Amino acid sequence: MTMMGESLPETPRPTRSLASPKITFTIGHWNVRTMYRGRATAQIAREMEGYHLDVLGISECRWTGAGRMKLATGQTLVYSGEEELHEEGVAVLISQKAVTSLMEWTPINKRIITVRFYSRSRRIISIQVYSPHNVKEDPEKEQFYQELQEIVDGCSKNDTIIIMGDLNAKVRSDNTGYERAMGVHGLGTQNDNGERLREFCQLNGLVITGTLFPHKDIHKATWMSAIGQVKNQIDHLLISRQWRSSILDTRVQWGADANSIHYLLRTSIKLRLQSHRNKKKVKPNIDVDRLKDEETKRKFCESVRSKLEENRTEIEDIEEIWEQQRSAYTKAAEEVLGFRKGKSKPWISDNTWKLIDERKDIKTRTDSTRSERVKNRMKEDYRENREVNRSVREDMRRWLTEKAHRAQAATENGRQKELYCIVKQLTGHSTRQVAAAKSKGGELLKNKEAWNGRWKEHF
C-alpha cells in the first residue's frame, strides 16, 4: 500500500532477452547431384553462407565412407555414403556458429544420417535422407521407410524431430484426411512415394512444411527437368507437429546454383540453438611462422627483452622467476606475432569465382525470362559452359605445383615441420574423424556410452 500522492515506481517494459527461444533458426536442404567433382564443396559452402543457413542437408553427395571434416571456409561437414562406389550418399553442412551446439552425429547408411543439437528449449535431432526414386521396386522403398521408422522410434520423446532431404515424393495440394500432416499448398500430382510420405507423417505426428505457405509455383518446385517443361515438389522438410506454429516460412531459393536440376529449399524456424555445455574452449595458437621474417623476429626479441627488463626484480624463488619469463615471452608473442587464422586460403582463384558467378547469372536470367526461345538458348549456354571446369582444373594444377615446389624446398633445407604440414594438407586424411562403431552383431551404436563400451570390449 502507498501513501496518498506517492507515485508508484515505473514498471520497466519487458525486453527481448538474448536467451529467448524465439530466435530465427534457418535450415536448408539441397540435392546437389554430386560433390565428387572439383570446386563443388567450396561452391556449396559459399551458397550456404550467402543464404545465412545454420544447417544445410545435402543429398547425393557421392562421397565414400563416413566421416567428419572441417572445410577451409570454416563450416563442418559430416557425411555418410557407400563404402566403395561414388553413389547416393548424404551429408550435413554445419555453420561455425551452429557447430558449437552439436551433440552427436550418426552415419546410418548411404541414404540416412542424423545429427543432434542442443537448443534452449529442447534437443533437436535432424535426419537428412535421400529416398529411393519413385520408379524403384517396392521392397527397396519399404526398407528405406522401415529404417527411417526405427530411427524415429529411437528418438527421445522430448526431442524435436526434423526430417529433410530429397524424398522423391509428390504430395499434391489436396489434404483431405491428412489435415494434421500437411497444408493445402502442395504442388503436382501425388505419386507412390507421396502416398507413403503422407502416411508416415500421419503415423509419427509430423507435418510437411512446404505445403503450409501460399507461394507461387516457382517457389514451391524443388526440381525441374533438363528441358524445363516439368516442375515438381519432391524435396521436403518435416517437423514435429507441436512445432508447426514455429515455422516462419519454407521456400525455394532459385538463386542458389550448384550445377544441379534441384533447388535449395530454405526453412526459417523460431528456435534458438544453445552451445554445448561441455564443450571446452580451445585457446588459439601463436603464429610462430611469422618468426621466419627477420624484421618480425627482431621486433619479437626486442619486445621480450624490454618486458624482462620491466619485470626485473630480486627474486630467489625459482617458480616466480619462471612465471616472469613465461609471461614476458607470451605477451610479446601475442603482441608481435598474433594468432593463427582459422581459415586457410582456398585454392580456387578469383577468376574462377568470377566465371561461377557469370554462370549463376545465366541461370538467374533463364529462370526469369518468359520467352521459350530465349530460355532454351540460355539453358544451352548454361549446360555448355565448360570454362568453369577448365578454370578449376587449372587452379588445382597450379596449387599442386606450388605445394610440390614448397615441399621440395622444405626437404632440401631440412624443414620437416613445414614438409609434414604440406603432406597433411594434400592428403586431408588427418581432418576426417569417424565417430561411429558397430556391435559384434553388426548393429550401429548410436551413443557415446555404447561406443566406449565396445572399444573397451575390443581391446
C-alpha positions, 0 to 999 in steps of 0.5 A: 500500500502507498501513501496518498500522492506517492507515485508508484515506481515505473514498471520497466517494459519487458525486453527481448532477452538474448536467451529467448527461444524465439530466435530465427533458426534457418535450415536448408536442404539441397540435392546437389547431384554430386560433390565428387567433382572439383570446386563443388564443396567450396561452391556449396559452402559459399551458397550456404553462407550467402543464404545465412543457413545454420544447417544445410542437408545435402543429398547425393553427395557421392562421397565414400565412407563416413566421416567428419571434416572441417572445410577451409571456409570454416563450416563442418561437414559430416557425411555418410555414403557407400563404402566403395562406389561414388553413389547416393550418399548424404551429408550435413553442412554445419555453420561455425556458429551452429557447430558449437551446439552439436551433440552427436552425429550418426552415419546410418547408411548411404541414404540416412544420417542424423545429427543432434543439437542442443537448443534452449528449449529442447534437443533437436535431432535432424535426419537428412535422407535421400529416398529411393526414386519413385520408379524403384521396386517396392521392397527397396522403398519399404526398407528405406521407410522401415529404417527411417521408422526405427530411427524415429522410434529411437528418438527421445520423446522430448526431442524435436524431430526434423526430417529433410532431404530429397524424398522423391515424393509428390504430395499434391495440394489436396489434404483431405484426411491428412489435415494434421500432416500437411497444408493445402499448398502442395504442388503436382500430382501425388505419386507412390512415394507421396502416398507413403510420405503422407502416411508416415507423417500421419503415423509419427505426428509430423507435418510437411512444411512446404505445403503450409505457405501460399507461394507461387509455383516457382517457389514451391518446385524443388526440381525441374527437368533438363528441358524445363517443361516439368516442375515438381515438389519432391524435396521436403522438410518435416517437423514435429507437429507441436512445432508447426506454429514455429515455422516462419516460412519454407521456400525455394531459393532459385538463386542458389546454383550448384550445377544441379536440376534441384533447388535449395529449399530454405526453412526459417524456424523460431528456435534458438540453438544453445552451445554445448555445455561441455564443450571446452574452449580451445585457446588459439595458437601463436603464429610462430611462422611469422618468426621466419621474417627477420624484421618480425623476429627482431621486433619479437626479441626486442619486445621480450627483452624490454618486458624482462627488463620491466619485470626485473626484480630480486627474486630467489624463488625459482617458480616466480622467476619462471612465471616472469619469463613465461609471461614476458615471452607470451605477451610479446608473442601475442603482441608481435606475432598474433594468432593463427587464422582459422581459415586457410586460403582456398585454392580456387582463384578469383577468376574462377569465382568470377566465371561461377558467378557469370554462370549463376547469372545465366541461370538467374536470367533463364529462370526469369525470362518468359520467352521459350526461345530465349530460355532454351538458348540460355539453358544451352549456354548454361549446360555448355559452359565448360570454362568453369571446369577448365578454370578449376582444373587449372587452379588445382594444377597450379596449387599442386605445383606450388605445394610440390615446389614448397615441399621440395624446398622444405626437404632440401633445407631440412624443414620437416615441420613445414614438409609434414604440414604440406603432406597433411594438407594434400592428403586431408586424411588427418581432418576426417574423424569417424565417430561411429562403431558397430556391435559384434552383431553388426548393429550401429551404436548410436551413443557415446556410452555404447561406443566406449563400451565396445572399444573397451570390449575390443581391446 
